[in-house]
Amino acid sequence: MGEWIWEYEGYDPAAERLRETLHTLGNGYFATRGSMPGCRGGLVHCPGTYVAGCYDHLVSSVAGRQVENEDLVNLPNWLSTAGRRAGGST
């Protein structure tokens, strides 16, 4: 079987959130967005982790009506976590 290579040429900040979404990796219970290594959340990137069933329930008043919303919670990005063995280097 040949190698698979999925690459993008160039950098387009306007397309980064779409790229991160397309590269999300999960198993049905837990998923991590495919963000660039070491990036921080902001206007261009939105790194995060999502867990099935972990929602934020919010009731808002819109045009005089109460509207209930449930949104996925963006949990902390664990990809920047580093570790090392006792006495070892990172």
C-alpha positions in Angstrom: 0.0 0.0 0.0 1.4 3.4 -0.9 1.8 6.3 1.4 -0.9 8.9 1.9 0.1 12.5 1.9 -2.4 15.2 2.7 -0.9 18.6 2.4 -1.8 22.2 1.8 0.3 24.6 -0.2 0.6 28.1 1.1 -0.9 29.7 4.2 -4.3 31.3 4.1 -5.4 32.6 7.5 -9.0 32.8 6.3 -9.0 29.1 5.6 -7.3 27.9 8.8 -10.5 27.2 10.8 -11.9 25.1 7.9 -8.6 23.2 7.7 -8.7 22.6 11.5 -12.2 21.3 11.2 -11.4 19.0 8.3 -8.4 17.5 10.3 -10.4 16.9 13.5 -9.5 13.4 14.8 -11.8 11.6 17.2 -13.3 8.2 18.2 -17.0 9.1 18.7 -16.5 10.1 22.3 -13.5 12.4 22.3 -12.2 14.6 19.4 -9.3 17.1 19.0 -9.3 19.8 16.3 -6.5 19.5 13.8 -4.8 22.8 14.8 -1.2 23.7 13.9 1.2 22.5 16.6 1.8 25.1 19.2 -0.8 27.5 18.0 -3.0 29.5 20.4 -6.7 30.3 20.1 -7.5 33.6 18.5 -8.9 35.1 15.3 -7.1 32.6 13.1 -6.9 29.4 15.1 -9.4 27.6 17.3 -7.6 24.6 19.0 -9.6 22.5 21.3 -10.9 19.2 22.5 -14.5 18.1 22.5 -16.3 15.3 24.5 -19.6 13.8 23.4 -22.4 14.9 25.8 -20.5 17.9 27.1 -22.7 20.8 26.3 -23.3 24.3 27.5 -27.0 25.0 28.1 -28.0 28.6 27.8 -31.4 30.4 27.7 -31.4 33.7 25.8 -34.0 36.3 25.3 -34.5 37.0 21.6 -37.2 39.4 20.4 -39.1 38.9 23.6 -39.0 35.1 23.4 -36.9 32.7 25.5 -34.6 30.6 23.2 -32.8 27.6 24.5 -29.3 26.8 23.0 -27.0 23.9 23.6 -23.5 24.3 22.2 -20.5 22.0 22.3 -18.0 23.1 25.0 -14.5 23.8 23.7 -12.4 22.1 26.3 -8.7 23.0 26.9 -6.2 22.2 24.2 -4.0 19.4 25.5 -1.7 19.3 22.5 0.7 21.7 23.9 1.2 19.5 27.0 4.8 18.3 27.3 6.1 15.6 29.6 9.4 13.9 30.6 10.6 11.0 32.6 12.2 11.6 35.9 15.8 12.7 35.3 15.1 12.9 31.5 14.7 15.8 29.1 11.5 16.9 27.3 
